[in-house]
Amino acid sequence: MELFWNDLVGKHRSGTLSKDETQLFKKLTKALRYLSQNPRHTGLNSHDIDPLSRRYGVKVWESYLENNKPAAGRIFWVYGPDNRQITIIGIEPHPEDKKKDGYDRVNLSDLPAKS
């Protein structure tokens, strides 16, 4: 995730973002601002995801990047590794969670080690 974000920021600074990357960058910066102010901000609709929490052994949260469109983007995150920190571990289209094993296809970054 860090490499992805750094690449996006670098392209933004150099003015080389594609149209799709520009839209994603705007949505991400807004969502990250909300997350930093209040992870339970109503615009994020943050909620924990049991199948991912069981898989990773730590509570994994999902927040809206966008809504009301097919395969709307979602941000997956965890608290930590230290107090008062949040780590983004994935950005994925909304999994078809109503289908059996919808979250099995979600691919997340490794969880950070505590410092």
N, C-alpha and C positions, 0 to 999 in steps of 0.2 A: 504494500500500500504506500509506503514512504516513497519508493521509486516512482510509482505512478503519479503521486501528488507532486513530487519535485519536477517531473517531466511536464506536467500540466502547468505548473507555475512558471517554469522556464519558458514554455511556449507563449504563455500569456504576456510575460515581460518583453519577449522579443516580437510580439505581435504576429505569431505564426500559428495561432489556434485555428483549426477548421471551424466551420459553422457548428457542427455537432459538439466539438470540444468546447466551444465558447458557451453553448447552452449548458453543458454539463458543468463547466467551471462556475457559472453563475449560480446554478442550483446547489452545487457543493459548498460554495462559500456562504451562501445563505443558511444552509442546513448546519454547517460547522459553527457559524455564529450563534445560531439557536442552541446547539449542543453545548457550547462553551458557557452560555449564559444560564441555561436551564435545560438539562437533558429531558425533562418532562414537559417541555414547551408544547402547547396544544397543536401547533402546526406540524410538529414532528410525528405525533401519534406514536411515541416510543412505547414498545412493549417487548417483554422477554419472549424468546422462542424456545420452548421446551425441547424439541428435537435437537437443536444446535447446542443448547446448554448441556444436555446429556452427552452429546458427542465430544464436546471439548472440556467437560468437567468444571465449567465456570459459567455463570449466567451470561448468555449472549443476548444482546438487545438488537432490535430492528427499529429503524426510524425511517420515516418517509423522506425520500428525496424529491419525489413527485407523486401525484395521485390522479385518479380518474382517467387513466389511459392504459391501454394494453401494455403489459410487462413494465409497469411503472417502476422506476428505480428505487432501490432501498439501500440504506447504509446499515451495515452490521458492525456492532461495537461492543466493547467490554469496558468495565471499570478497571483502572490500573494501568501499568503495574504498581504504581505508587498511589498513595492517598491523593484524592482530588485530581486524578488523571482519568482521561478517557482515551482509549486506543481504538481507532477505526481498523477493523480487520477485514472488511469487504464492502464492495459496492457491486450490487447484482440487480438484475431485473427481479421483480416480485416473483417468487416461486409459486407455482400452482399448489398452494398449501391445502386446498380442498381435496386434491388428489392424493392418493396414498403415496407416501415417501416423497412429497414435493420438496422438502428441505434437504433430502439426500444429495441433490444435484448442486447445492450451494457450495461454492469453493471459497474458503476463507484463508487469510494469511495466518501464519503461525502466531500464537499468542506471545506477547512480550514477556521477557523475564523480569523479575523484580530487581530493582537496583539497590 
